[in-house]
């Protein structure tokens, strides 16, 4: 065998070994990049999830405050309805002499004294 053949034979024998070593190094490097990328994505998703949770908690607190205000308003309306009912039942509370019952016919709707007694006697 000649010297060039020996060199080419040695290179032919070393080439698969070198290519396998390069492949292992590249695979490790890519694995480290993938792990780092996955960790960054996981951290980002975790912070986004925490932000969404905080927003939901704020909405729940706001909804609770609105419910309390609505309950207070409902109680107030119920008290006013009770007071109004009691007031309407007490005939002495109204001054019916001031607003006499309107006549059934002959009134013109555009006169100023027509609507107020209608509202009082309704």
Residue pairs with C-beta under 8 A, 6 or more apart in sequence:
1 9
87 93
94 120
96 120
99 116
99 117
99 120
99 121
100 117
101 117
101 121
102 114
102 117
102 118
102 121
107 114
108 114
109 115
